[in-house]
Amino acid sequence: DPPLDELALELARVRALLDLGDSAGALTAAGVLEARAPELVEPNRFQSAAHQLAGDFAAAEATLERGLRQTLRKAPLLRRLAELMLQDGRLADARRHARDLLDKAPDSRASAAAHALLADIAQRDRDLSTAIRELRYARDQDRQALHYRLRLAALYERLGDLRSARLELERARHELADTPAIAAALERLKRAETTASERQHRELLQELR
């Protein structure tokens, strides 16, 4: 087997080719790496990404399907496949693969990522209540991940539930990080709550007159 440091360099090279937009070069390099280390799932993911970069979603999908038949480490490929379907607008297929990913998640962090992906799909489908539910699951599965809490607060705010958004950010600040961004968002939400409360008070007075 190739030395691990050599494999790491080859993987980095394929990533760099993808970042540069060289789909043909990345596809060739990933194919060579797959032949040298067939036990790795990363070359398959990179080949799929290269096909997608070239605009060939069908080849990207077929590459991942082939990888799923060949490996026991299915979670990374299922996630990539669900993301591909989401980007292609095939929401039912994306949801199916994300749920399969959830079933095969090896740990709580992977489970959280699967729930977050289901939230992405629900949000794309304009189903914000389901997106919030899935993000709650993600937050509870990975309590140390700040980004799930920030996304959840943003969705609450989008629905007009300013109190829930503020409470989510306050918990994030208390449990994880007291960052300037969180402090600024909290201050903005508090001002919005005050404005909403004052507006409701004025409307009530008008009704009573």
Secondary structure as UniProt FT lines:
FT   HELIX           4..19
FT   TURN            20..21
FT   HELIX           23..36
FT   TURN            38..39
FT   HELIX           42..53
FT   TURN            54..55
FT   HELIX           57..70
FT   HELIX           75..87
FT   TURN            88..89
FT   HELIX           91..103
FT   HELIX           108..124
FT   TURN            125..126
FT   HELIX           128..141
FT   TURN            143..144
FT   HELIX           146..158
FT   TURN            159..160
FT   HELIX           162..175
FT   HELIX           180..208
//
